[in-house]
Amino acid sequence: MAEPKRKIRIGDLLVQNEVITDQQLQTALKEQKNSGRKLGRTLIDLGYVEEDSLLNILSRQLEVPFVQLRNYQFDQNLVKKLPEALARRFRSIVLAEQGGELLVGMADPLDIFAYDELVRVLKQPVKQAVVRESELLSTLDLVYRRTEEIASLAEELEDELGDDAFDLADLSAESESEEAPAVKLLKTLFEDAVQARSSDIHIEPDETVVRIRQRVDGVLQEQVMKEKRVNAALVLRLKLMAGLNISEKRLPQDGRFNIRVKGSSIDVRVSTMPVQYGESVVMRLLDQSSGTLDLNVTGMPDNLLKNFRRMIHKPHGMILVTGPTGSGKTTTLYGALTELNRPEVKIITAEDPVEYRLPRITQVQVNPRIGLHFASVLRAALRQDPDVILVGEMRDQETVEIGLRAAMTGHLVLSTLHTNDSISSAMRLIDMGAEPFLVASSLLGIVAQRLVRKVCDNCREPYEPSEQEKIWLDSFNLDPLDLEAGFVHGRGCYQCSNTGYKGRIGVYEMLEMNEPMLDALRRQDVSGFTRAARESHLYRPLGACAMDYALRGITSLPEVARVAATSEADVSLDETDAALADKAVRDAAEGAEES
């Protein structure tokens, strides 16, 4: 069995290697007595030694490897040999197994008690490795997902429910204890979702199972539980937390509640819906403690951001942010509101629902069930002396017309529209019944956006496009110099849950209205507006913006293809129309020659 070299005092070792002075050691020892922290961490916090220098010295002295966890490929079966509680307690993680011996990374390889406990728990010879404590803590959050604990708690709840029919009201009454299995299961579910950076949690009953799916970076990840009957208990508990009617199972319901998970304040929006095998629940998780929403972190290119800022600081007019559900429209608009939020500016919002609570801003939750629609909120807001109005969505003719008239009469109006691109948005307002002169007089600009997944930094590697992709790339007319750097993709690792992607970034397309576009709007000239928009100095299609990210190694070609699909369809349609027009001209010319 490998034994650690135990008769080493870290302070004396650093003094011998002339990394610190004896005076610095004495100061650190006094600080250690006051704080109770380990001497190595105290020396690092005091700035007397760099963490890498300390770990390299320990590695040489103990004759053990120094392992960088950031690029390490973990074996989940080996990692799980050490329970999560002990891994966090002893700042350790199992890295590899060779010849019956386990290689265990430790933030403090001089901790004799931790070493002895690891040998006892693992029941195998242990060889130490040195790892950075900061990397280790973030790695533990990633490799110890709660899927097994969720499954175990679901089984425990199923056993508690028994074989006989149960009264949900009785279950709700006795669930006040935090130890109740339903409460523990939900707690673990939320902790796992926050740990995995999930934006949504779906609880879906099926005929024989319950599916729990989490949306991470826009893609759902599934866990299946065989304990089907736990769904009713979970739905009941969630309804109680959200203040919903627990006896109503035939109609959809919406609510919200706030929880604290790992020091973060999470606002949970709950939506229930009756389905074939019970009630389905979808929860949107909004981290209220994630910091101020800022336009600088949206990923908007500098030239577009500069023009967008100039537009939102104009005294009146309408600005639209467009895109499908989940494209980041709300984040962009909240970033704009945060920038405009000053004591001298009155801001009123009409939202469905209110996602983030912002100080100094009057936020109104629309409620169609009592007649509080966007149009009625907007009409009332105009009597509240606002400078800036945010309308959650332009859904109908009345809302559009009130918003446009408000923009004409000295208010800045921000809103969203569900369209595929910026060019089609202006005409959509006219299609919804707005007068063309109103649209032309009020509209300042349109921003279309999508979210693309970023390639995981931990497992990124060069990517060679296929022959089919090379043909597709020719349509972008890329500079050969731009292609020299090549493309990347993610191989898949523990940090990105083997998806190859981690995090998302916005892709943008902007139109700032100019005279040719406004003139085409007044005449309802679709082709003229499209032509003027494409000739404007700021306009670049969404696919071109996404390709910029691919060339910089931020995203992958499949993500570009997903974003560019709509614009490519538009291009092919235009080309078809042009080909038909050319054919008509040729046919006419041939007919004239024959006659």
C-alpha positions as CSV (number, residue, x, y, z in Angstrom):
1,M,0.0,0.0,0.0
2,A,1.4,3.4,-1.0
3,E,2.1,5.5,2.1
4,P,2.3,9.3,2.1
5,K,5.6,10.9,3.3
6,R,4.2,12.1,6.6
7,K,7.1,13.9,8.4
8,I,6.9,17.1,6.5
9,R,6.0,20.5,7.8
10,I,4.8,22.7,5.0
11,G,6.0,25.9,6.5
12,D,9.6,24.6,7.1
13,L,9.6,23.1,3.6
14,L,8.7,26.5,2.0
15,V,11.3,28.3,4.1
16,Q,14.0,25.8,3.0
17,N,13.1,26.3,-0.6
18,E,13.3,30.1,0.0
19,V,9.7,30.5,-1.2
20,I,8.8,32.4,2.0
21,T,10.8,34.0,4.8
22,D,10.8,32.9,8.4
23,Q,9.0,36.1,9.4
24,Q,6.2,35.4,6.8
25,L,5.9,31.9,8.3
26,Q,5.4,33.3,11.8
27,T,2.8,35.8,10.6
28,A,1.0,33.0,8.8
29,L,1.0,30.8,11.9
30,K,-0.5,33.6,14.0
31,E,-3.2,34.1,11.3
32,Q,-3.8,30.4,11.2
33,K,-4.6,30.3,14.9
34,N,-7.1,33.0,14.5
35,S,-8.9,31.7,11.4
36,G,-8.6,27.9,12.0
37,R,-7.7,27.4,8.3
38,K,-4.9,25.1,7.1
39,L,-1.4,26.7,6.9
40,G,-1.1,26.3,3.1
41,R,-4.4,28.0,2.4
42,T,-3.5,30.8,4.9
43,L,-0.1,31.4,3.1
44,I,-2.0,31.6,-0.3
45,D,-4.6,34.0,1.1
46,L,-2.0,36.2,2.6
47,G,-0.3,36.4,-0.8
48,Y,3.0,34.9,0.4
49,V,3.0,32.0,-2.1
50,E,1.2,31.2,-5.3
51,E,-1.0,28.1,-5.2
52,D,0.8,26.5,-8.2
53,S,4.2,27.1,-6.6
54,L,3.1,25.5,-3.3
55,L,1.6,22.5,-5.1
56,N,4.6,22.0,-7.4
57,I,6.9,21.9,-4.3
58,L,4.6,19.4,-2.6
59,S,4.5,17.3,-5.8
60,R,8.3,17.1,-5.9
61,Q,8.8,16.5,-2.2
62,L,6.2,13.8,-1.9
63,E,7.1,12.3,-5.3
64,V,3.4,12.4,-6.4
65,P,1.9,13.8,-9.6
66,F,0.4,17.3,-9.8
67,V,-2.9,16.8,-11.8
68,Q,-4.7,19.6,-13.6
69,L,-8.4,18.8,-13.2
70,R,-9.6,21.2,-15.8
71,N,-8.8,18.9,-18.7
72,Y,-9.1,15.6,-16.9
73,Q,-11.4,12.9,-18.3
74,F,-13.2,11.3,-15.3
75,D,-14.5,7.8,-15.0
76,Q,-17.9,8.2,-13.2
77,N,-17.8,4.6,-11.9
78,L,-14.4,5.4,-10.2
79,V,-15.5,8.8,-8.9
80,K,-18.6,7.3,-7.2
81,K,-16.4,4.9,-5.2
82,L,-15.9,7.8,-2.9
83,P,-19.2,9.2,-1.4
84,E,-19.8,12.9,-2.2
85,A,-19.9,13.8,1.5
86,L,-16.4,12.4,2.1
87,A,-15.0,13.8,-1.1
88,R,-16.1,17.3,0.0
89,R,-15.0,16.8,3.6
90,F,-11.5,15.6,2.7
91,R,-11.1,17.7,-0.5
92,S,-10.5,14.5,-2.5
93,I,-11.5,12.9,-5.8
94,V,-10.8,9.4,-7.3
95,L,-8.9,9.9,-10.6
96,A,-7.8,6.5,-11.9
97,E,-7.2,2.9,-11.1
98,Q,-4.0,1.1,-12.1
99,G,-3.0,-2.4,-11.0
100,G,-5.6,-2.4,-8.2
101,E,-4.3,0.9,-6.8
102,L,-6.5,4.0,-6.8
103,L,-5.0,7.4,-7.8
104,V,-6.8,10.0,-5.5
105,G,-6.4,13.7,-6.1
106,M,-6.1,15.7,-2.8
107,A,-6.0,19.4,-2.2
108,D,-3.9,18.7,1.0
109,P,-1.8,15.5,0.6
110,L,-0.3,16.1,4.0
111,D,-3.6,15.5,5.8
112,I,-2.8,12.2,7.5
113,F,-6.3,11.7,8.9
114,A,-7.9,12.2,5.5
115,Y,-5.5,9.8,3.9
116,D,-6.2,7.1,6.5
117,E,-10.0,7.6,6.1
118,L,-9.7,7.3,2.3
119,V,-7.8,4.0,2.6
120,R,-10.5,2.7,5.0
121,V,-13.5,3.8,2.9
122,L,-12.1,2.8,-0.5
123,K,-10.7,-0.6,0.7
124,Q,-7.9,-0.4,-1.9
125,P,-4.4,0.8,-1.9
126,V,-4.3,4.6,-2.5
127,K,-1.8,6.6,-4.3
128,Q,-1.9,10.4,-3.8
129,A,-1.9,13.2,-6.4
130,V,-1.9,16.9,-5.8
131,V,-4.7,19.1,-7.2
132,R,-5.8,22.7,-7.0
133,E,-8.4,23.2,-4.3
134,S,-10.3,25.8,-6.4
135,E,-10.5,23.4,-9.4
136,L,-11.4,20.5,-7.1
137,L,-14.4,22.2,-5.6
138,S,-15.9,23.2,-8.9
139,T,-15.2,19.7,-10.3
140,L,-17.1,18.1,-7.4
141,D,-20.2,20.1,-8.3
142,L,-20.0,18.8,-11.8
143,V,-19.2,15.1,-11.3
144,Y,-21.5,14.5,-8.4
145,R,-24.9,15.0,-10.1
146,R,-28.0,14.1,-7.9
147,T,-29.5,11.6,-10.3
148,E,-28.9,8.6,-8.1
149,E,-30.2,10.5,-5.0
150,I,-33.3,11.6,-6.9
151,A,-34.0,8.0,-7.9
152,S,-33.4,6.8,-4.3
153,L,-35.7,9.4,-2.8
154,A,-38.4,8.6,-5.4
155,E,-38.2,4.9,-4.4
156,E,-38.4,5.9,-0.7
157,L,-41.5,8.0,-1.4
158,E,-43.1,5.2,-3.4
159,D,-42.6,2.8,-0.4
160,E,-44.1,5.3,2.0
161,L,-47.2,5.7,-0.1
162,G,-47.8,2.0,0.2
163,D,-50.0,-0.2,-2.0
164,D,-53.3,1.2,-0.9
165,A,-55.0,4.3,-2.1
166,F,-54.0,7.4,-0.3
167,D,-55.5,10.8,0.6
168,L,-53.5,13.6,-0.9
169,A,-54.8,16.0,1.6
170,D,-53.4,13.8,4.4
171,L,-50.1,13.7,2.6
172,S,-49.9,17.4,2.3
173,A,-50.6,17.9,6.0
174,E,-47.9,15.5,7.1
175,S,-45.4,16.9,4.5
176,E,-44.7,19.9,6.7
177,S,-41.7,18.2,8.0
178,E,-38.5,18.8,6.0
179,E,-37.8,15.1,6.4
180,A,-40.8,14.0,4.4
181,P,-39.7,12.1,1.3
182,A,-41.6,14.4,-1.1
183,V,-39.9,17.5,0.4
184,K,-36.5,15.8,0.3
185,L,-37.0,14.7,-3.3
186,L,-38.0,18.2,-4.4
187,K,-35.1,19.7,-2.5
188,T,-32.6,17.4,-4.2
189,L,-34.2,18.0,-7.6
190,F,-33.8,21.8,-7.2
191,E,-30.2,21.4,-6.0
192,D,-29.4,19.2,-9.0
193,A,-31.0,21.6,-11.4
194,V,-29.1,24.6,-10.0
195,Q,-25.9,22.6,-10.0
196,A,-26.4,21.6,-13.7
197,R,-27.4,25.3,-14.7
198,S,-30.9,24.2,-15.7
199,S,-33.3,26.8,-16.9
200,D,-36.4,24.6,-16.7
201,I,-37.6,21.4,-14.9
202,H,-40.3,19.2,-16.5
203,I,-42.1,16.6,-14.5
204,E,-44.1,14.4,-16.9
205,P,-46.2,11.4,-15.9
206,D,-46.4,8.5,-18.4
207,E,-48.3,5.3,-18.3
208,T,-45.8,3.4,-16.2
209,V,-43.0,5.9,-15.4
210,V,-42.4,9.5,-14.5
211,R,-40.0,11.5,-16.6
212,I,-38.0,14.4,-15.1
213,R,-36.3,16.4,-17.7
214,Q,-34.1,19.4,-17.2
215,R,-33.3,22.0,-19.9
216,V,-29.6,22.8,-20.0
217,D,-28.3,25.3,-22.6
218,G,-31.6,24.9,-24.5
219,V,-31.5,21.1,-24.6
220,L,-33.5,18.7,-22.5
221,Q,-31.7,16.0,-20.4
222,E,-34.0,13.1,-19.2
223,Q,-34.1,11.0,-16.1
224,V,-36.8,8.2,-15.9
225,M,-38.3,7.1,-12.6
226,K,-40.2,3.8,-12.4
227,E,-42.1,5.0,-9.3
228,K,-45.1,6.4,-11.2
229,R,-47.2,7.3,-8.3
230,V,-44.7,9.8,-6.9
231,N,-45.9,12.3,-9.5
232,A,-49.2,13.0,-7.6
233,A,-47.2,13.7,-4.4
234,L,-44.8,16.0,-6.2
235,V,-47.5,17.9,-8.0
236,L,-49.4,18.4,-4.7
237,R,-46.4,19.7,-2.9
238,L,-45.6,22.1,-5.7
239,K,-49.2,23.4,-5.9
240,L,-49.0,24.1,-2.1
241,M,-45.7,26.0,-2.5
242,A,-47.1,28.0,-5.4
243,G,-50.4,28.8,-3.8
244,L,-52.5,26.9,-6.3
245,N,-55.8,25.1,-5.9
246,I,-54.9,21.5,-4.9
247,S,-58.4,20.2,-5.6
248,E,-58.5,21.4,-9.2
249,K,-56.9,18.8,-11.5
250,R,-58.9,19.5,-14.7
251,L,-57.6,22.9,-15.6
252,P,-54.2,24.4,-16.1
253,Q,-52.8,26.6,-13.3
254,D,-50.0,29.1,-13.0
255,G,-48.1,30.2,-9.9
256,R,-44.7,31.1,-8.5
257,F,-42.7,30.8,-5.4
258,N,-39.1,31.6,-4.2
259,I,-36.6,29.2,-2.8
260,R,-33.0,29.4,-1.6
261,V,-30.6,26.9,-3.1
262,K,-26.9,26.8,-2.2
263,G,-26.9,30.5,-1.3
264,S,-28.8,31.6,-4.4
265,S,-32.3,33.1,-4.4
266,I,-34.3,31.2,-7.2
267,D,-37.6,32.4,-8.4
268,V,-39.7,29.5,-9.6
269,R,-42.5,29.9,-12.1
270,V,-44.9,26.9,-12.0
271,S,-47.2,25.8,-14.8
272,T,-49.5,22.8,-14.3
273,M,-51.4,21.1,-17.1
274,P,-53.8,18.1,-17.0
275,V,-52.5,15.3,-19.3
276,Q,-53.5,11.7,-20.0
277,Y,-51.8,10.1,-17.0
278,G,-52.1,12.9,-14.4
279,E,-50.8,16.4,-14.3
280,S,-47.6,17.7,-16.0
281,V,-45.6,20.4,-14.3
282,V,-43.0,22.7,-15.9
283,M,-41.0,25.0,-13.7
284,R,-38.9,27.9,-15.0
285,L,-36.0,28.7,-12.7
286,L,-34.9,32.4,-12.5
287,D,-31.8,33.2,-10.5
288,Q,-32.6,36.5,-8.8
289,S,-29.2,36.7,-7.1
290,S,-27.2,36.3,-10.4
291,G,-26.4,40.0,-10.5
292,T,-27.5,43.0,-12.5
293,L,-28.7,42.3,-16.0
294,D,-26.3,44.1,-18.3
295,L,-26.2,44.7,-22.0
296,N,-22.4,44.1,-22.0
297,V,-22.9,40.4,-21.1
298,T,-25.4,39.6,-23.8
299,G,-22.7,38.9,-26.5
300,M,-24.1,41.6,-28.8
301,P,-21.3,42.7,-31.3
302,D,-19.7,46.0,-30.4
303,N,-21.0,47.9,-33.5
304,L,-24.6,46.6,-32.9
305,L,-24.4,47.3,-29.2
306,K,-23.3,50.9,-29.8
307,N,-26.2,51.5,-32.2
308,F,-28.7,49.7,-29.9
309,R,-27.6,51.9,-27.0
310,R,-28.1,55.0,-29.1
311,M,-31.6,53.9,-30.0
312,I,-32.7,53.2,-26.5
313,H,-31.6,56.6,-25.3
314,K,-33.8,58.4,-27.9
315,P,-36.7,60.3,-26.2
316,H,-39.5,58.5,-28.2
317,G,-40.2,55.8,-30.7
318,M,-40.7,52.0,-30.7
319,I,-37.9,49.4,-30.6
320,L,-38.8,45.7,-31.2
321,V,-36.8,42.7,-30.1
322,T,-37.9,39.6,-32.0
323,G,-37.3,35.9,-32.1
324,P,-38.9,32.6,-31.0
325,T,-39.6,31.6,-27.4
326,G,-36.3,31.1,-25.5
327,S,-34.2,33.2,-27.8
328,G,-33.1,35.7,-25.0
329,K,-35.4,38.6,-25.9
330,T,-36.4,39.2,-22.3
331,T,-32.7,39.3,-21.2
332,T,-31.9,41.9,-23.9
333,L,-34.9,44.1,-22.9
334,Y,-34.1,43.9,-19.1
335,G,-30.5,44.9,-20.0
336,A,-31.9,48.0,-21.8
337,L,-34.2,48.8,-18.8
338,T,-31.3,48.4,-16.4
339,E,-29.3,51.0,-18.4
340,L,-32.3,53.4,-18.6
341,N,-33.2,53.0,-14.9
342,R,-32.4,56.4,-13.4
343,P,-34.1,58.5,-10.8
344,E,-35.3,61.0,-13.4
345,V,-36.8,58.4,-15.7
346,K,-40.2,56.8,-15.0
347,I,-40.4,53.3,-16.4
348,I,-43.6,51.1,-16.5
349,T,-43.7,47.5,-17.7
350,A,-46.6,45.3,-18.7
351,E,-45.4,41.7,-18.5
352,D,-46.7,38.1,-18.6
353,P,-45.2,37.1,-16.3
354,V,-42.9,39.5,-14.4
355,E,-39.6,37.5,-14.6
356,Y,-37.1,39.7,-12.8
357,R,-38.0,42.3,-10.1
358,L,-36.2,45.5,-10.8
359,P,-35.9,48.4,-8.3
360,R,-37.5,51.8,-9.1
361,I,-39.5,50.3,-12.1
362,T,-43.3,49.9,-11.9
363,Q,-43.9,46.4,-13.1
364,V,-47.4,45.1,-13.8
365,Q,-48.4,41.5,-14.2
366,V,-51.1,41.1,-16.8
367,N,-54.0,38.8,-15.9
368,P,-56.4,38.0,-18.8
369,R,-58.8,36.1,-16.4
370,I,-59.9,39.4,-14.9
371,G,-59.6,41.5,-18.1
372,L,-56.1,42.9,-17.4
373,H,-54.7,42.5,-20.9
374,F,-51.6,44.1,-22.4
375,A,-53.8,46.7,-24.1
376,S,-55.6,47.7,-20.8
377,V,-52.4,47.9,-18.9
378,L,-50.8,50.0,-21.6
379,R,-53.8,52.3,-21.8
380,A,-53.6,52.8,-18.0
381,A,-49.8,53.2,-18.0
382,L,-50.1,56.2,-20.4
383,R,-52.0,58.0,-17.6
384,Q,-49.2,57.4,-15.1
385,D,-46.8,59.9,-16.8
386,P,-44.2,57.4,-18.0
387,D,-41.0,58.1,-20.0
388,V,-40.3,54.5,-21.0
389,I,-42.9,51.7,-21.4
390,L,-42.1,48.0,-21.9
391,V,-44.8,45.8,-23.3
392,G,-44.1,42.1,-22.9
393,E,-45.4,41.2,-26.3
394,M,-47.3,42.7,-29.2
395,R,-50.1,40.1,-29.4
396,D,-53.1,41.9,-31.0
397,Q,-54.1,44.9,-33.1
398,E,-55.2,47.0,-30.1
399,T,-51.9,46.6,-28.2
400,V,-49.9,47.4,-31.4
401,E,-51.9,50.5,-32.2
402,I,-51.8,51.9,-28.6
403,G,-48.0,51.2,-28.4
404,L,-47.4,52.9,-31.8
405,R,-49.5,56.0,-30.8
406,A,-47.6,56.1,-27.4
407,A,-44.3,56.0,-29.3
408,M,-45.6,58.9,-31.5
409,T,-46.6,61.0,-28.5
410,G,-43.3,61.3,-26.7
411,H,-42.7,57.9,-25.1
412,L,-40.0,55.3,-25.7
413,V,-41.8,51.9,-26.2
414,L,-39.9,48.6,-26.0
415,S,-41.6,45.4,-26.9
416,T,-41.1,41.9,-28.3
417,L,-42.6,40.1,-31.4
418,H,-42.5,36.4,-32.3
419,T,-41.0,36.6,-35.8
420,N,-38.1,34.8,-37.4
421,D,-36.0,37.8,-38.5
422,S,-35.9,41.6,-38.3
423,I,-37.0,42.2,-41.9
424,S,-40.4,40.4,-41.5
425,S,-41.2,42.1,-38.2
426,A,-42.1,45.6,-39.5
427,M,-44.5,44.1,-42.1
428,R,-46.0,41.8,-39.3
429,L,-47.2,44.9,-37.5
430,I,-49.1,46.0,-40.6
431,D,-50.4,42.5,-41.1
432,M,-51.8,42.7,-37.5
433,G,-53.9,45.7,-38.5
434,A,-51.7,48.7,-37.7
435,E,-51.8,51.6,-40.2
436,P,-48.7,51.8,-42.3
437,F,-48.2,55.5,-41.6
438,L,-48.3,54.7,-37.8
439,V,-45.6,52.1,-38.2
440,A,-43.4,54.3,-40.4
441,S,-43.8,57.3,-38.0
442,S,-43.0,55.3,-34.8
443,L,-40.6,52.5,-35.5
444,L,-37.0,53.2,-34.6
445,G,-35.4,49.8,-35.0
446,I,-35.7,46.1,-34.8
447,V,-33.3,43.5,-33.2
448,A,-33.7,39.8,-34.1
449,Q,-31.9,37.3,-32.0
450,R,-31.2,33.7,-31.2
451,L,-29.1,31.8,-28.7
452,V,-26.3,29.4,-29.9
453,R,-24.5,27.0,-27.6
454,K,-20.8,27.6,-26.9
455,V,-18.3,24.9,-27.4
456,C,-17.1,23.5,-24.1
457,D,-13.6,24.9,-23.3
458,N,-12.6,21.7,-21.5
459,C,-13.1,19.3,-24.4
460,R,-12.8,21.5,-27.5
461,E,-10.8,20.1,-30.4
462,P,-10.3,21.0,-34.1
463,Y,-13.1,20.1,-36.4
464,E,-12.8,19.3,-40.1
465,P,-16.0,20.1,-42.1
466,S,-17.5,17.3,-44.2
467,E,-17.7,17.7,-48.0
468,Q,-21.4,18.6,-47.7
469,E,-20.6,21.3,-45.1
470,K,-17.8,22.7,-47.3
471,I,-20.4,23.2,-50.1
472,W,-22.7,24.9,-47.7
473,L,-19.8,27.1,-46.5
474,D,-19.3,28.4,-50.0
475,S,-22.6,30.2,-49.7
476,F,-21.1,32.5,-47.0
477,N,-18.4,33.8,-49.3
478,L,-15.8,33.6,-46.5
479,D,-12.3,35.0,-46.9
480,P,-9.7,32.2,-47.2
481,L,-7.7,33.9,-44.5
482,D,-10.6,33.5,-42.1
483,L,-10.8,29.8,-42.8
484,E,-7.1,29.2,-41.9
485,A,-7.8,29.1,-38.2
486,G,-10.3,26.3,-38.8
487,F,-13.4,25.3,-36.8
488,V,-13.8,23.5,-33.4
489,H,-16.3,21.2,-31.7
490,G,-16.7,19.6,-28.3
491,R,-15.7,16.0,-27.8
492,G,-17.9,15.7,-24.7
493,C,-16.7,15.5,-21.1
494,Y,-17.9,15.6,-17.5
495,Q,-18.0,19.4,-17.4
496,C,-20.5,19.6,-20.3
497,S,-22.4,16.4,-19.5
498,N,-20.9,14.8,-22.6
499,T,-22.8,17.3,-24.9
500,G,-19.7,19.2,-26.2
501,Y,-21.4,22.5,-25.3
502,K,-21.4,24.6,-22.2
503,G,-23.2,28.0,-21.9
504,R,-24.9,30.0,-24.6
505,I,-24.3,33.3,-26.4
506,G,-26.6,35.6,-28.3
507,V,-26.6,35.9,-32.1
508,Y,-28.0,39.2,-33.4
509,E,-29.4,40.9,-36.5
510,M,-30.3,44.6,-36.4
511,L,-32.3,47.0,-38.5
512,E,-32.2,50.7,-37.8
513,M,-34.9,52.4,-39.8
514,N,-33.8,54.8,-42.6
515,E,-35.8,56.8,-45.2
516,P,-35.9,54.1,-48.0
517,M,-37.2,51.5,-45.5
518,L,-39.8,54.0,-44.0
519,D,-40.9,55.0,-47.5
520,A,-41.4,51.3,-48.5
521,L,-43.4,50.8,-45.2
522,R,-45.8,53.6,-46.0
523,R,-46.4,52.1,-49.5
524,Q,-46.7,48.6,-48.0
525,D,-44.0,47.6,-50.5
526,V,-42.7,44.3,-49.1
527,S,-40.0,43.7,-51.8
528,G,-38.9,47.4,-51.6
529,F,-38.6,47.2,-47.8
530,T,-36.6,43.9,-48.0
531,R,-34.3,45.4,-50.6
532,A,-33.7,48.6,-48.6
533,A,-33.2,46.6,-45.4
534,R,-30.5,44.4,-46.9
535,E,-28.7,47.4,-48.3
536,S,-28.6,49.2,-45.0
537,H,-25.2,49.6,-43.4
538,L,-25.9,47.7,-40.1
539,Y,-27.8,44.7,-41.6
540,R,-26.1,41.3,-41.4
541,P,-28.2,38.1,-41.3
542,L,-28.3,36.0,-38.2
543,G,-26.4,33.2,-40.0
544,A,-23.5,35.6,-40.7
545,C,-23.3,36.6,-37.1
546,A,-23.3,33.0,-36.0
547,M,-20.6,32.2,-38.5
548,D,-18.4,34.9,-36.9
549,Y,-18.6,33.0,-33.7
550,A,-17.7,29.7,-35.4
551,L,-14.6,31.3,-37.0
552,R,-13.5,32.6,-33.6
553,G,-13.9,29.1,-32.1
554,I,-16.9,30.1,-29.8
555,T,-19.5,27.8,-31.4
556,S,-19.7,24.9,-33.9
557,L,-20.8,24.6,-37.4
558,P,-24.0,22.6,-36.5
559,E,-25.1,25.5,-34.3
560,V,-24.5,27.9,-37.2
561,A,-26.5,25.7,-39.5
562,R,-29.4,25.7,-37.0
563,V,-29.5,29.5,-36.8
564,A,-29.0,30.0,-40.5
565,A,-31.7,27.6,-41.6
566,T,-34.4,30.3,-41.7
567,S,-32.3,32.8,-43.5
568,E,-31.1,30.2,-46.0
569,A,-34.8,29.3,-46.7
570,D,-35.4,33.0,-47.3
571,V,-32.4,33.2,-49.7
572,S,-33.4,30.2,-51.6
573,L,-36.9,31.6,-51.9
574,D,-35.6,34.9,-53.2
575,E,-33.4,33.0,-55.7
576,T,-36.4,31.0,-56.9
577,D,-38.4,34.2,-57.3
578,A,-35.6,35.8,-59.3
579,A,-35.2,32.7,-61.5
580,L,-38.9,32.7,-62.2
581,A,-38.8,36.4,-63.1
582,D,-35.8,35.9,-65.4
583,K,-37.6,33.0,-67.1
584,A,-40.7,35.2,-67.6
585,V,-38.5,37.9,-69.2
586,R,-36.9,35.4,-71.5
587,D,-40.2,33.9,-72.5
588,A,-41.6,37.3,-73.3
589,A,-38.5,38.2,-75.3
590,E,-38.7,34.9,-77.3
591,G,-42.4,35.5,-77.9
592,A,-41.7,39.0,-79.3
593,E,-39.0,37.6,-81.6
594,E,-41.3,34.9,-83.0
595,S,-44.1,37.5,-83.7
